[in-house]
Amino acid sequence: MKKFLVLISIVSIALGSCRENKTETKEVVREVKVEKEAPEKREGILERTAKKVDNKVNDKIDEKINEIDD
């Protein structure tokens, strides 16, 4: 009798552990377009210095042109 009960318990454990767990999941994929604002253009030290030098050179050129015109 004990052998029979042990056999039944082993079979029930074996059959019970072979079951598949049915879990249904849904994957939802959303595509979202994100518009980024253009970042402000930052000038480096070279660009700022070049602008200052360019302005000074232009002023000198204008002075020379005015001297020639006079």
Stockholm file with secondary structure:
# STOCKHOLM 1.0

chainA/1-70         MKKFLVLISIVSIALGSCRENKTETKEVVREVKVEKEAPEKREGILERTAKKVDNKVNDKIDEKINEIDD
#=GR chainA/1-70 SS CHHHHHHHHHHHHHHHHTCCCCCCCCCCCCCCCCCCCCCCCCCCHHHHHHHHHHHHHHHHHHHHHHHHHC
#=GC SS_cons        CHHHHHHHHHHHHHHHHTCCCCCCCCCCCCCCCCCCCCCCCCCCHHHHHHHHHHHHHHHHHHHHHHHHHC
//
